[in-house]
């Protein structure tokens, strides 16, 4: 019981510290992008779309849809902002190109898995 109380207290303290840091964000649009737009885009667009794809397709395509959804969700706040302040090592890249490459790799792997599955299903003539 003492361990639970200690862990709960530590968790509440970390949550309060995180909330304080979140409200110190100088650009309100950046705060909104991460804490408002992300959940809205997820709940209204991304989750229903990925869920519908999950009902229609099976196997590797379903996994590809989930991974694609997560990648898009992570990239939206960075793609949404037009003037991202330069922070060497963090914001010095083309996020749209990075997202496109990541999605391309995901769907290339999905295609390879589906082709591999079809090849394994072909009859063998030994």
Secondary structure, 3 states (H helix, E strand, C coil): CHHHHHHHHHHHHHHHHHHHHHHCCCCHHHHHHHHHHHHHHHHHHHHHHHHHHHHHCCCHHHHHHHHHHHHHHHHHHHHHCCCCCCCCCCCCCCHHHHHHHHHHHHHHHHHHHHHHHHHHHCCCCC
